[in-house]
Amino acid sequence: MSHPTETERCIESLIAVFQRYAGRNRKNNTLSKTEFLAFMNTELAAFTKNQKDPGVLDRMMKKLDLNCDGQLDFQEFLNLIGGLAVACHESFLSAPQKHI
């Protein structure tokens, strides 16, 4: 049996993290607002602590909740992760490159 690739391990990690937070408040296939806040405050603590606007997480939840059910399903969660990955990648590309 072959070992999982780095990409496969990353996908498994995203699923595991989502499942760790989803279902604390009944529905185990979605993140409630409370679960989303717990995820953000734990897994993305540096991002959360750097926010000066206390309403930013509420607005993020509303924007990510495409079907307006008050929950984030896995696809909506992936939209958050993808958006953050794009922002990090763009930041990396615009940073001055250090020559070794």
Backbone as a chain_set.jsonl record, in Angstrom:
{"seq": "MSHPTETERCIESLIAVFQRYAGRNRKNNTLSKTEFLAFMNTELAAFTKNQKDPGVLDRMMKKLDLNCDGQLDFQEFLNLIGGLAVACHESFLSAPQKHI", "coords": {"N": [[0.84, -1.183, 0.0], [0.563, 2.193, -0.831], [1.99, 5.218, 0.502], [0.227, 8.115, 1.697], [0.171, 11.091, -0.289], [1.639, 14.371, 0.097], [-0.313, 16.28, -0.497], [-2.655, 14.732, -0.247], [-2.517, 14.203, 2.502], [-2.857, 16.797, 3.474], [-5.506, 17.321, 2.695], [-6.818, 15.359, 4.212], [-6.228, 16.41, 6.733], [-7.649, 18.856, 6.696], [-10.279, 17.889, 6.607], [-10.352, 16.51, 9.059], [-9.971, 18.622, 10.897], [-12.26, 20.187, 10.396], [-14.244, 18.34, 11.182], [-13.609, 18.098, 13.876], [-14.578, 20.451, 15.014], [-17.184, 20.743, 14.02], [-20.499, 19.853, 14.873], [-20.471, 20.102, 17.616], [-22.562, 21.489, 18.578], [-24.932, 19.956, 18.049], [-25.63, 19.428, 15.082], [-23.621, 17.442, 13.161], [-22.448, 17.801, 10.713], [-22.064, 20.368, 9.996], [-20.861, 23.706, 10.759], [-21.866, 25.614, 13.427], [-22.541, 29.045, 14.377], [-21.289, 29.449, 16.864], [-19.498, 27.287, 16.866], [-17.979, 27.942, 14.629], [-16.787, 30.315, 15.558], [-15.268, 29.227, 17.659], [-13.524, 27.615, 16.165], [-12.182, 29.613, 14.619], [-10.994, 31.168, 16.68], [-9.262, 29.35, 17.783], [-7.879, 27.775, 15.796], [-7.13, 29.68, 13.93], [-5.941, 31.713, 15.377], [-4.011, 33.798, 15.346], [-4.828, 35.38, 13.193], [-7.378, 36.133, 14.12], [-6.773, 37.516, 16.515], [-5.469, 39.735, 15.517], [-7.421, 41.314, 14.472], [-9.069, 44.351, 14.515], [-11.674, 45.119, 14.447], [-14.504, 44.175, 16.107], [-16.728, 42.941, 14.954], [-15.96, 41.522, 12.736], [-15.753, 38.69, 12.496], [-18.413, 37.862, 12.641], [-19.405, 39.014, 10.293], [-17.846, 37.648, 8.429], [-18.807, 35.029, 8.763], [-21.474, 35.365, 7.889], [-21.034, 36.073, 5.214], [-19.757, 33.779, 4.24], [-21.74, 31.864, 4.552], [-23.447, 30.698, 2.281], [-25.973, 29.584, 1.655], [-27.553, 30.702, 3.535], [-28.357, 29.477, 6.0], [-27.509, 29.743, 8.543], [-25.442, 28.138, 9.278], [-22.24, 26.637, 8.563], [-21.449, 24.564, 5.99], [-19.312, 21.879, 4.787], [-18.367, 22.631, 2.226], [-18.728, 25.419, 2.277], [-16.995, 26.001, 4.369], [-14.599, 25.254, 3.133], [-14.455, 27.302, 1.265], [-13.696, 29.431, 2.884], [-11.137, 28.505, 3.724], [-9.854, 28.303, 1.24], [-9.945, 30.999, 0.398], [-8.336, 32.199, 2.351], [-5.945, 30.867, 1.815], [-5.371, 31.831, -0.763], [-5.023, 34.564, -0.175], [-2.77, 34.424, 1.499], [-0.918, 33.356, -0.312], [-0.785, 35.422, -2.231], [0.266, 37.424, -0.615], [2.753, 36.314, -0.069], [3.834, 36.341, -2.661], [4.022, 39.078, -3.121], [5.816, 39.936, -1.257], [9.095, 41.158, -0.529], [11.739, 39.394, -1.983], [14.182, 37.404, -0.434], [17.56, 37.001, -0.971], [19.691, 34.25, -0.871]], "CA": [[0.0, 0.0, 0.0], [1.383, 3.398, -0.932], [1.798, 6.238, 1.523], [-0.471, 9.282, 1.149], [0.997, 12.213, -0.725], [1.514, 15.576, 0.934], [-1.622, 16.87, -0.789], [-3.666, 13.877, 0.376], [-2.448, 14.444, 3.951], [-3.448, 18.113, 3.719], [-6.961, 17.154, 2.578], [-7.232, 14.625, 5.407], [-6.143, 17.344, 7.862], [-8.774, 19.789, 6.617], [-11.483, 17.149, 6.997], [-10.259, 16.236, 10.495], [-10.187, 19.877, 11.631], [-13.686, 20.515, 10.265], [-15.015, 17.408, 12.006], [-13.318, 18.376, 15.284], [-15.405, 21.574, 15.463], [-18.581, 20.544, 13.609], [-21.278, 18.926, 15.671], [-20.461, 20.384, 19.057], [-23.906, 22.015, 18.887], [-25.965, 19.083, 17.493], [-25.455, 18.962, 13.705], [-22.203, 17.108, 13.032], [-21.935, 18.017, 9.356], [-21.964, 21.812, 9.768], [-20.37, 24.552, 11.85], [-22.746, 26.687, 13.881], [-21.793, 30.278, 14.619], [-20.439, 29.199, 18.028], [-18.431, 26.382, 16.436], [-17.126, 28.731, 13.74], [-15.978, 31.205, 16.401], [-14.282, 28.391, 18.352], [-12.526, 27.268, 15.145], [-11.373, 30.79, 14.294], [-10.217, 31.593, 17.846], [-8.263, 28.333, 18.109], [-7.07, 27.364, 14.643], [-6.635, 30.882, 13.225], [-5.852, 32.676, 16.481], [-3.216, 34.976, 14.968], [-5.713, 36.203, 12.356], [-8.446, 36.66, 14.969], [-6.23, 38.483, 17.471], [-5.033, 40.937, 14.804], [-8.586, 42.057, 13.999], [-9.445, 45.472, 15.37], [-13.126, 45.229, 14.373], [-15.097, 43.018, 16.783], [-17.771, 42.334, 14.137], [-15.419, 40.917, 11.518], [-16.064, 37.261, 12.416], [-19.832, 37.748, 12.309], [-19.56, 39.324, 8.857], [-17.245, 36.534, 7.679], [-19.755, 33.912, 8.829], [-22.612, 35.685, 7.014], [-20.574, 36.035, 3.824], [-19.454, 32.387, 3.891], [-22.977, 31.083, 4.63], [-24.066, 30.967, 0.978], [-27.392, 29.202, 1.622], [-28.197, 31.489, 4.598], [-29.01, 28.615, 6.986], [-26.914, 29.985, 9.852], [-24.431, 27.101, 9.497], [-21.283, 26.474, 7.473], [-21.182, 23.176, 5.615], [-17.899, 21.682, 4.444], [-18.046, 23.441, 1.043], [-18.605, 26.807, 2.725], [-15.744, 26.013, 5.137], [-13.496, 25.239, 2.161], [-14.365, 28.643, 0.677], [-12.867, 30.195, 3.83], [-9.755, 28.02, 3.649], [-9.338, 28.704, -0.071], [-9.728, 32.448, 0.404], [-7.158, 32.473, 3.174], [-4.768, 30.37, 1.094], [-5.099, 32.784, -1.848], [-4.481, 35.782, 0.43], [-1.4, 34.123, 1.938], [-0.093, 33.197, -1.512], [-0.571, 36.756, -2.796], [1.174, 38.113, 0.294], [4.067, 35.721, -0.309], [4.328, 36.808, -3.961], [4.316, 40.508, -3.104], [6.882, 40.207, -0.287], [10.438, 41.206, -1.122], [12.437, 38.097, -1.945], [15.515, 37.441, 0.154], [18.522, 36.162, -1.702], [20.589, 33.516, 0.035]], "C": [[0.884, 1.246, 0.0], [1.038, 4.38, 0.185], [1.057, 7.419, 0.903], [0.525, 10.37, 0.749], [0.807, 13.381, 0.238], [0.146, 16.224, 0.741], [-2.739, 16.051, -0.154], [-3.683, 14.063, 1.893], [-3.066, 15.795, 4.315], [-4.979, 18.045, 3.662], [-7.496, 16.431, 3.803], [-7.218, 15.543, 6.634], [-7.303, 18.324, 7.866], [-10.073, 19.113, 7.048], [-11.488, 16.919, 8.508], [-10.521, 17.492, 11.322], [-11.651, 20.273, 11.562], [-14.51, 19.628, 11.197], [-14.792, 17.625, 13.498], [-14.234, 19.466, 15.827], [-16.88, 21.393, 15.12], [-19.271, 19.57, 14.554], [-21.233, 19.147, 17.16], [-21.846, 20.864, 19.496], [-24.986, 21.257, 18.126], [-25.643, 18.571, 16.097], [-23.972, 18.706, 13.434], [-21.657, 17.271, 11.622], [-21.859, 19.501, 9.004], [-21.342, 22.487, 10.989], [-21.435, 25.588, 12.176], [-21.895, 27.946, 14.063], [-20.831, 30.09, 15.791], [-19.254, 28.317, 17.665], [-17.45, 27.099, 15.511], [-16.22, 29.648, 14.551], [-14.916, 30.419, 17.159], [-13.164, 27.994, 17.394], [-11.594, 28.454, 14.886], [-10.463, 31.182, 15.459], [-9.125, 30.599, 18.223], [-7.316, 28.082, 16.947], [-6.481, 28.545, 13.87], [-6.502, 32.028, 14.219], [-5.074, 33.934, 16.109], [-4.055, 35.924, 14.116], [-6.751, 36.893, 13.236], [-7.931, 37.742, 15.903], [-5.813, 39.779, 16.799], [-6.2, 41.776, 14.287], [-8.966, 43.145, 14.995], [-10.966, 45.607, 15.454], [-13.775, 43.997, 15.01], [-16.178, 42.302, 15.957], [-17.269, 41.579, 12.925], [-15.788, 39.439, 11.406], [-17.538, 37.027, 12.102], [-20.061, 38.0, 10.819], [-18.971, 38.21, 7.988], [-18.218, 35.357, 7.628], [-20.919, 34.161, 7.873], [-22.214, 35.593, 5.546], [-20.308, 34.598, 3.364], [-20.703, 31.523, 3.809], [-23.829, 31.332, 3.383], [-25.546, 30.608, 0.928], [-28.185, 29.829, 2.771], [-28.949, 30.623, 5.613], [-28.432, 28.791, 8.385], [-25.838, 28.982, 10.233], [-23.437, 27.147, 8.333], [-21.11, 24.987, 7.207], [-19.729, 23.078, 5.153], [-17.489, 22.518, 3.232], [-17.852, 24.903, 1.44], [-17.332, 26.994, 3.56], [-14.542, 26.055, 4.191], [-13.352, 26.582, 1.449], [-13.53, 29.556, 1.569], [-11.411, 29.809, 3.691], [-9.115, 28.442, 2.324], [-9.039, 30.191, -0.137], [-8.508, 32.838, 1.218], [-5.878, 32.02, 2.475], [-4.379, 31.322, -0.034], [-4.471, 34.056, -1.272], [-3.041, 35.567, 0.9], [-0.45, 34.002, 0.75], [0.219, 34.557, -2.13], [0.386, 37.567, -1.923], [2.603, 37.619, 0.104], [4.666, 36.254, -1.613], [4.721, 38.276, -3.941], [5.42, 40.868, -2.111], [8.227, 40.266, -0.999], [11.147, 39.852, -0.937], [13.821, 38.303, -1.355], [16.424, 36.508, -0.635], [19.485, 35.533, -0.698], [21.955, 33.443, -0.562]], "O": [[1.85, 1.325, 0.76], [-0.065, 4.364, 0.732], [1.231, 7.703, -0.282], [1.575, 10.538, 1.369], [-0.085, 13.365, 1.086], [-0.479, 16.665, 1.705], [-3.672, 16.616, 0.417], [-4.753, 14.079, 2.501], [-3.722, 15.919, 5.349], [-5.662, 18.648, 4.491], [-8.509, 16.836, 4.373], [-8.108, 15.456, 7.48], [-7.881, 18.598, 8.917], [-10.873, 19.705, 7.773], [-12.512, 17.113, 9.162], [-11.216, 17.433, 12.336], [-12.23, 20.66, 12.578], [-15.377, 20.12, 11.92], [-15.688, 17.364, 14.301], [-14.63, 19.409, 16.991], [-17.742, 21.854, 15.868], [-18.679, 18.577, 14.977], [-21.906, 18.434, 17.904], [-22.247, 20.668, 20.643], [-25.895, 21.894, 17.593], [-25.402, 17.374, 15.937], [-23.161, 19.631, 13.469], [-20.509, 16.91, 11.364], [-21.619, 19.855, 7.85], [-21.301, 21.929, 12.085], [-21.857, 26.349, 11.306], [-20.673, 27.905, 13.919], [-19.681, 30.522, 15.721], [-18.132, 28.569, 18.105], [-16.239, 26.891, 15.597], [-15.026, 29.752, 14.272], [-13.783, 30.883, 17.293], [-11.99, 28.031, 17.76], [-10.372, 28.315, 14.929], [-9.291, 31.495, 15.249], [-8.167, 30.961, 18.905], [-6.098, 28.166, 17.098], [-5.44, 28.409, 13.228], [-6.897, 33.161, 13.942], [-5.451, 35.03, 16.523], [-3.997, 37.14, 14.301], [-6.976, 38.097, 13.11], [-8.577, 38.777, 16.068], [-5.802, 40.826, 17.445], [-5.981, 42.846, 13.719], [-9.159, 42.875, 16.181], [-11.486, 46.152, 16.428], [-13.611, 42.888, 14.502], [-16.504, 41.152, 16.253], [-18.07, 41.045, 12.157], [-16.107, 38.978, 10.31], [-17.875, 36.093, 11.374], [-20.819, 37.282, 10.169], [-19.524, 37.87, 6.942], [-18.424, 34.761, 6.571], [-21.308, 33.263, 7.126], [-22.981, 35.089, 4.726], [-20.603, 34.248, 2.221], [-20.723, 30.542, 3.065], [-24.805, 32.08, 3.425], [-26.307, 31.269, 0.222], [-29.362, 29.517, 2.956], [-30.046, 30.982, 6.041], [-28.816, 28.076, 9.311], [-25.37, 28.969, 11.372], [-23.76, 27.639, 7.252], [-20.68, 24.237, 8.084], [-19.007, 24.075, 5.132], [-16.384, 23.06, 3.205], [-16.91, 25.551, 0.983], [-16.671, 28.028, 3.464], [-13.588, 26.798, 4.42], [-12.245, 26.962, 1.068], [-12.745, 30.363, 1.072], [-10.544, 30.672, 3.556], [-7.968, 28.886, 2.298], [-8.004, 30.601, -0.663], [-7.736, 33.708, 0.815], [-4.854, 32.701, 2.534], [-3.195, 31.592, -0.239], [-3.495, 34.569, -1.821], [-2.191, 36.438, 0.715], [0.681, 34.485, 0.798], [1.36, 34.819, -2.511], [1.22, 38.311, -2.439], [3.548, 38.408, 0.116], [5.852, 36.579, -1.671], [5.64, 38.685, -4.65], [5.91, 41.997, -2.124], [8.472, 39.522, -1.949], [11.134, 39.269, 0.147], [14.538, 39.237, -1.714], [16.07, 35.364, -0.92], [20.014, 36.199, 0.192], [22.862, 32.867, 0.039]]}, "num_chains": 1, "name": "protein.A"}
